[in-house]
């Protein structure tokens, strides 16, 4: 993999800096109470410049999870085993290391971010668009036909529901150490049922 050039690194830093500033303001004042102009002023850039990086206000927040878009497709494409098994292993490994995307993380900043994300209707709607793109990418890796699209929809739903259940328990005050065993058992059960319901050709290695 080639090393990003100076221009690309500067662009990446701009994305990160502006997103961090925006999320901080949203957490302090509320998403709807902060204007795009206020974010641009705090980041010391013009409003048109901000929109070149982030076409919608919601993208300022969702940039935090942009790296996960298409993650399921990448896991399946790089795996040497059946798709659901590869995703099960990946998700369980995420639970073990407390990956925020699994919902099993009680760091105050992570909890605050998830509360912002799940508690703001426009962000929830934008996050669904993110999930739809991830689902489409996974379906393409699985073969692109109707069976693949149905399987991708089920897989992404399982990942979303498992993560949301973990976050809800942590947000309600339960300790990560207490939730983790249930989270792993839930994941094992969910992926087991998922695999049992898939067509035979999607239970084996994708070539």
C-alpha positions as CSV (number, residue, x, y, z in Angstrom):
1,X,0.0,0.0,0.0
2,X,1.4,3.4,-1.0
3,X,2.1,6.1,1.6
4,X,-0.3,9.1,1.2
5,X,1.3,12.2,-0.2
6,X,1.5,15.5,1.6
7,X,-1.6,16.9,0.0
8,X,-3.6,13.8,1.0
9,X,-2.3,13.9,4.6
10,X,-3.2,17.6,4.9
11,X,-6.7,16.9,3.6
12,X,-7.1,14.0,6.1
13,X,-6.0,16.3,8.9
14,X,-8.6,18.9,7.8
15,X,-11.3,16.3,7.9
16,X,-10.3,15.1,11.4
17,X,-9.9,18.6,12.8
18,X,-13.2,20.0,11.5
19,X,-15.1,16.9,12.6
20,X,-13.5,17.0,16.1
21,X,-14.4,20.7,16.5
22,X,-18.0,20.1,15.3
23,X,-18.6,17.1,17.5
24,X,-17.3,19.0,20.5
25,X,-19.7,21.8,19.8
26,X,-22.6,19.5,19.2
27,X,-21.9,17.7,22.5
28,X,-21.7,21.0,24.4
29,X,-24.8,22.7,22.9
30,X,-26.8,20.0,21.0
31,X,-26.7,19.2,17.3
32,X,-29.7,21.4,16.3
33,X,-28.4,24.4,18.4
34,X,-25.1,24.7,16.5
35,X,-25.1,26.1,13.0
36,X,-22.7,25.1,10.2
37,X,-21.5,28.7,10.2
38,X,-20.6,28.4,13.9
39,X,-18.6,25.2,13.1
40,X,-16.8,26.9,10.2
41,X,-15.9,29.9,12.4
42,X,-14.6,27.7,15.2
43,X,-12.5,25.8,12.6
44,X,-11.3,29.1,11.1
45,X,-12.4,28.2,7.6
46,X,-15.1,29.6,5.4
47,X,-18.6,28.0,5.1
48,X,-18.1,27.1,1.4
49,X,-14.8,25.4,2.4
50,X,-16.5,23.4,5.1
51,X,-19.1,22.2,2.6
52,X,-16.4,21.0,0.2
53,X,-15.3,18.6,2.9
54,X,-18.7,17.8,4.4
55,X,-21.7,18.1,2.0
56,X,-24.2,17.9,4.9
57,X,-24.1,18.9,8.5
58,X,-24.7,15.4,9.6
59,X,-21.5,14.3,7.8
60,X,-19.5,16.3,10.4
61,X,-20.5,13.6,13.0
62,X,-20.7,10.6,10.8
63,X,-17.1,11.1,9.7
64,X,-16.2,9.4,13.0
65,X,-17.6,6.1,11.6
66,X,-16.7,6.6,8.0
67,X,-13.9,4.1,8.2
68,X,-16.4,1.4,9.0
69,X,-18.3,1.9,5.8
70,X,-17.7,-1.2,3.7
71,X,-16.0,-3.0,6.6
72,X,-18.2,-6.1,6.4
73,X,-17.4,-6.3,2.7
74,X,-13.7,-6.0,3.3
75,X,-13.8,-8.7,6.0
76,X,-15.6,-11.1,3.7
77,X,-13.4,-10.4,0.7
78,X,-10.1,-10.9,2.7
79,X,-11.3,-14.0,4.6
80,X,-10.4,-17.6,3.9
81,X,-13.5,-18.9,5.4
82,X,-17.3,-18.7,5.0
83,X,-18.7,-15.1,5.1
84,X,-20.8,-15.4,8.2
85,X,-18.0,-17.2,10.0
86,X,-15.6,-14.5,9.1
87,X,-17.9,-11.7,10.3
88,X,-18.7,-13.6,13.5
89,X,-15.0,-13.8,14.3
90,X,-14.5,-10.2,13.4
91,X,-17.4,-9.0,15.6
92,X,-16.4,-11.2,18.6
93,X,-12.8,-10.0,18.3
94,X,-14.2,-6.4,18.4
95,X,-16.1,-7.2,21.6
96,X,-13.0,-8.5,23.2
97,X,-11.0,-5.3,22.5
98,X,-13.9,-3.0,23.2
99,X,-14.3,-1.6,19.7
100,X,-16.8,1.2,19.9
101,X,-18.5,0.0,16.8
102,X,-19.7,-3.1,18.7
103,X,-21.4,-0.9,21.3
104,X,-19.3,-2.5,24.1
105,X,-17.3,0.5,25.2
106,X,-17.9,2.7,28.3
107,X,-15.4,5.4,27.7
108,X,-17.2,8.7,28.4
109,X,-16.4,10.2,25.0
110,X,-17.7,7.1,23.2
111,X,-20.9,7.1,25.3
112,X,-21.4,10.8,24.6
113,X,-20.9,10.3,20.9
114,X,-23.3,7.4,20.7
115,X,-25.9,9.4,22.7
116,X,-25.5,12.2,20.2
117,X,-25.8,9.9,17.3
118,X,-28.7,7.8,18.5
119,X,-30.5,10.7,20.1
120,X,-30.6,12.9,17.0
121,X,-33.2,11.9,14.3
122,X,-31.4,13.5,11.4
123,X,-28.2,11.7,12.4
124,X,-30.0,8.4,12.7
125,X,-31.5,8.9,9.2
126,X,-28.0,9.7,7.8
127,X,-26.5,6.7,9.5
128,X,-29.1,4.5,7.7
129,X,-27.7,5.8,4.4
130,X,-24.2,4.8,5.6
131,X,-25.6,1.3,6.4
132,X,-27.2,1.0,3.0
133,X,-23.9,1.7,1.3
134,X,-22.2,-0.9,3.5
135,X,-25.0,-3.4,2.7
136,X,-24.6,-2.8,-1.0
137,X,-20.9,-3.3,-0.8
138,X,-21.3,-6.5,1.1
139,X,-24.0,-7.8,-1.4
140,X,-21.6,-7.2,-4.2
141,X,-18.8,-9.2,-2.6
142,X,-21.4,-12.0,-1.9
143,X,-22.3,-12.2,-5.5
144,X,-24.6,-9.4,-6.3
145,X,-27.7,-11.5,-7.0
146,X,-31.0,-11.5,-5.0
147,X,-29.7,-14.1,-2.6
148,X,-26.6,-12.0,-1.9
149,X,-28.7,-8.8,-1.4
150,X,-31.0,-10.7,1.0
151,X,-28.1,-12.1,2.9
152,X,-26.3,-8.7,3.1
153,X,-29.5,-7.1,4.5
154,X,-29.8,-9.8,7.2
155,X,-26.1,-9.6,8.1
156,X,-26.1,-5.8,8.5
157,X,-29.3,-5.9,10.5
158,X,-27.7,-8.4,12.9
159,X,-24.5,-6.3,13.3
160,X,-26.6,-3.2,14.0
161,X,-29.0,-4.8,16.5
162,X,-26.2,-6.4,18.4
163,X,-24.2,-3.2,18.7
164,X,-27.3,-1.2,19.7
165,X,-28.2,-3.7,22.4
166,X,-24.7,-3.5,23.9
167,X,-24.7,0.3,23.8
168,X,-28.2,0.5,25.5
169,X,-27.0,-1.7,28.4
170,X,-23.7,0.2,28.8
171,X,-25.6,3.6,28.6
172,X,-28.0,2.3,31.3
173,X,-25.0,1.9,33.6
174,X,-24.0,-1.7,33.3
175,X,-20.3,-2.5,33.4
176,X,-18.5,-3.7,30.3
177,X,-17.1,-6.7,32.2
178,X,-20.7,-7.7,33.1
179,X,-22.1,-7.2,29.6
180,X,-19.3,-8.8,27.6
181,X,-20.2,-12.5,28.3
182,X,-23.8,-11.9,27.3
183,X,-22.7,-9.9,24.2
184,X,-20.4,-12.7,23.1
185,X,-23.2,-15.3,23.7
186,X,-25.7,-13.1,21.8
187,X,-23.3,-12.7,18.9
188,X,-22.6,-16.5,18.7
189,X,-26.4,-17.3,18.8
190,X,-27.3,-14.6,16.2
191,X,-24.6,-15.5,13.7
192,X,-25.4,-19.2,14.2
193,X,-29.0,-18.6,13.3
194,X,-28.0,-16.4,10.4
195,X,-25.7,-19.0,8.9
196,X,-28.4,-21.7,9.2
197,X,-30.8,-19.6,7.2
198,X,-28.6,-18.7,4.3
199,X,-28.5,-20.6,0.9
200,X,-25.8,-23.3,0.8
201,X,-23.6,-21.4,-1.7
202,X,-23.3,-18.5,0.8
203,X,-22.2,-20.7,3.7
204,X,-18.9,-21.6,2.0
205,X,-15.9,-19.5,1.1
206,X,-16.4,-16.7,-1.4
207,X,-14.1,-17.0,-4.4
